[in-house]
Amino acid sequence: MIYKTRNESTELVILESLNTRMNLSVKDKQHYSNLKKGYEGEVLFDSLTENLECECFILNDLLLKLNNTLFQIDSLIITSETIYLFEVKNFEGDFYFESDRFYKKPQTEMSNPLLQLSKGESLLRQLLQNLGINIPINASVVFINPAFTLYQAPLNKPFILPTQLNSYFKKLNTLPSKLYKKHEILAEKLLSLHINDSPFKTLPLYNYDDLQKGITCDKCSSFSISIEGRNCVCNDCGHQELVTAAVIRSVEEFKLLFPNEKITTNIVHEWCKAVTSKKRIRMILGKNLEISGIHQWAFYE
């Protein structure tokens, strides 16, 4: 069963918003693209693990800390006898492995995913020891993209290639596994230790005046929005969304970008732009958020 689901990181959500509302530098666009592609690969991996029929607890996207060292686990599967740890890579193209180094053809050296895997496995093992838990860990690097090729793939390295995924999970499904209370306690403990928001974000500098204002389409991110009665209608793709839902979604976006700013009728009216009626904005905020203060000092939480 899925014990912890996967969600986009705060960093990725902010970069998605900034990519829509401002011109990111080439470096920031590349960072955003890498995060997005990595997340898409992890979601693709989740589509395989969620079909497992053997008894197991699946925890996705754990951020843990041991002795002031943060480490991330893409996916963890707890079975009765073994903990399976997966480092998921969504690489695309031709790669090769040589002398314990990882290259993209023709000769671009890349970070060796085995080093990241080894670090996560070691820190997880130490964490389990601190918790008094002695369960073997089976750690693997998963190359999830079907357009990935690894030449000279060593047989003695814990790589799972795209063509091996189906057979790997079929084998995992056949393993006898009976979960007990101790396994649930372990899953709950790891979940309680999860750090919700990484302190290490790589974000560009931005301010309110630099960002394009307006409600964006919830489907295609276009700013070309018309208000037709109770609906926001995208003039590019035709997608419709209730005005109330669009305004609240935009408010949540604003709060994420500017967590220290107060939510007022004036700022939301300016931020949403397409909704020209300030009275309508005030009614939406009043029905969906808690109001604090009075008159010109009122704001919403």
N, C-alpha and C positions, 0 to 999 in steps of 0.2 A: 504494500500500500504506500501511497505518497504521504510521507510524514511532514515534509517541507517542500512547498512548491517553489518555483523559480519566478522571479520578477525582474524586470529591467532595473539596473542599478540607478541610483539617484544621478550619478555622473552621466550615464547614457541618456536619461530623460532630459536633463538640463541641456546637454549637447544637441539633442534632437530639436528642442525648442529654439536654441540659439542658432542652429543651422537654418531654421525657417525664418527667423526674425532679423538676422544680421549676416554680413559676409564674413565667414570664418577664414582665417589664414590657411594656407596650404597645409601647414603642419597640424593645425587644429582639425581641419577636414579629414586628414589622414587618421588622426587619433580617433575621431568620431567613427570613421568607416571601420577601423579595426575593432572597436568596441561593439559596434552593431553586428559585424560579421561574426565575431566571437559569440555573441548572445544568440544569433540565429543558429549557429552550430550546436550550441548547448540545448536549445529548444528542440532541434532535430533529434539529438540524442535522447532527450526526455520522451519523445514519441515512441522510442524503442523500449525504454525502461518501464514506462507506464503499462505496457502490455505483458509484463512478467506475471506469471500465474503462480510461481512458487511463493511461499511465505517469506516476506521480507519487508523491511522498512526502508524507504527511499528518501534520502535527504538531499535536496539540491541546493547548490550555491551557498555553502557555509563559509562564513568568515570568522575564524577563531583566533585566539591569542594565547601564546604560551611564553612565559618569561619575557614579556614586552615585545615579542615577535609575532606579527600578524601573518597568518597564512590562510589561503583560500582553497577550498575544495569544490570542484565543479559538481561532482556527484558522488554520493556515498550510498552503498547498498549494504544493509545489515541483514545477514542470514544467520541461521542458528550456529554455524561453526566458523564463519569467516566474515570479515568486513571487506567489501570490495570498494576500492577508491579509484576514481576515474579522473584523469586530466584530459579534457576534451579540446581538440584543436580542429579548427575549420579551415585548414590550409588548402589552397587550390593550386594545382600545377605540378611540375616535376621536381622532386627532391631526391637527395641521396644522403646516405649515412656512411661516414668514412673516418676511421681513427677516432671514434667516439665524438665526432663532430657532425653537426647537422647542417646541410647546405641546400639552398635552392639553386637549381641549374640555371646558368652554367657554373658559377663559382661564388655565389653569395652566401656567406656563412650566416646562419640564423641562430638564435638562442636555442640551446639544446633542451627540448621539452622534458628529457629524462632528468635534468637537474632540478627543474621545478617540481616534477613528480617525486623525486627523492627527498626534497626538502619537505614537501607536504606529508609524505609517508612517515618521515622521521619525527616530525613535530606531532603528528597525530598519535603515533605510537607512544611518545613521551606523555602526551596528554592522557591517554588511556591508562598508562601506568600510574599517573598521579591520581586517577580516579579508582584505582584498584581493579582495573578491568584487563583481563588477559585473553584477548581474542586475536588470532592471526589476521594480518592485513595483506590483501592481495591487490597490488597497485598496478595500474595500466595507463598508458597514453592511448587515447582513442582518436584516430583520424577519421572524422565523420563525413567529410566532403567526398562524394563519389568521383569528383574530378581530381582527386589527389593520387599521386603515384610516388612510391618510395623505392628507388633503385638501391640495390645492395642492402636490402632490409635484413638485418642480422636476426638469426633465429633465436638467439639467447637474450634478446631485449624484449621488455614487456610492451610491445607495440600491437595494437589492434587496428588492422587496416580496413578500409571500407568494404572490401570483398569478404572480410572475415566476420562482420558484425552479426549477420543472421545466424551463422553457425555458433558464434560465441553465446548469443542469448538463448538459442535452443539448448545448448549444453547447460547453461546456467539454470534454465527452467527445469531440467531433469534432476538437479541436485536435491536430495532429501533435505528439507528444512522445516523445522518446527520451532516457532518463536514462543518464548516464555516471558514472564514478567520482567526478567533481568534485561531482555533485549529492548522492551518498551522503556524501561528506566534509562537505559543507555541513550536511546533516541531522544527521549525527553531532556536528558542532561545536555546533550550536544545542541539541541534546539535552544535551551536556556542560555548556553554559552555563545550562541551566534551573535555577532555584532551587526546590527541592522544597517549601519551606514559607514562605509569606509572613510577614515579621516584623510586618505590620500587620493584626492581628486585632481585631475589635470584639466583645469578649465581656463578659458581665455578671460581676460579682463573685459567686463561689459558694464554698462550703466543704462538706466531707464531710457534716457533720451536717445540712445543709439539704436534701440530696438524698434522694429516696425510694429505698429499697433494694429489691433483688429482681431476679430474671431477667426480662427483658421478652421478649415474643413476637417472634420474628425476622420475623414477617410483619405484625402489626398493632400491635406495641409495647405490648400489654396486659401488666399485671402479674399478671393472673389466670392463674397457671401452676400446674399440678399435676404431681407426679412420679409417673409410672406405669412402674415397672420401669426400663428403660434410657432412657426418653423423657421429655422435658418436653412436656406437652400444654396448649395454650392453651384455657382454658374459654370464651373469647369467640368465636374463629374456628375452633377445632379443629386448628390447625396443630401438627405434631409435629416435634420436634428432639431429637437425641440429647443426653442430659444432659451428656456430655463436651463436645460442640460448644458447647452453651449456656453452660457454665461458662467455657470458654476465650474465647468471644466476649465474655462479661461481664468477664473479666480484661482483655482488650484495651481494652474501653471504659473500665475503671477506670484503666489505664495512660495512656490518652489524656487523661483528665480530671485525673489526679494523677501526672504524670510523675516527680515527685521522691519518691513514696512507695514503700516496699518492698512487694513482693507476698508476703504471708505467708498461711498457712492460715487464721488467725483473721480477717484482714481480708477474704479472699475468702469465707469462710463467712458473715460478716456482710453483705457486699455482695450475695451471691447469694440469701440468705435462704430461697428455696424449697427448696434442698437442705439438709435438716436435719442430715444426717450429716457431721460434721467429718472423719471417717475417709475418707469418699468424696471429699471435697474434696481431702484430702491425696494420695490415690491419683491423682486426675486431674491435679493439679499435678505430681506426681512423674513421671508418664508423659509429660507434654507440655512441661514446662519444665525448665531446668537449675537444680539446687539449689545454693545457696551457704550456708556456715555450718553449724552443727550445733545440734541440740536446740532450745531456745527462741530461739536467734539465727538459725535457718534462714530463708531467704527464697528466692524463685524469680525467675529472669530469663528 
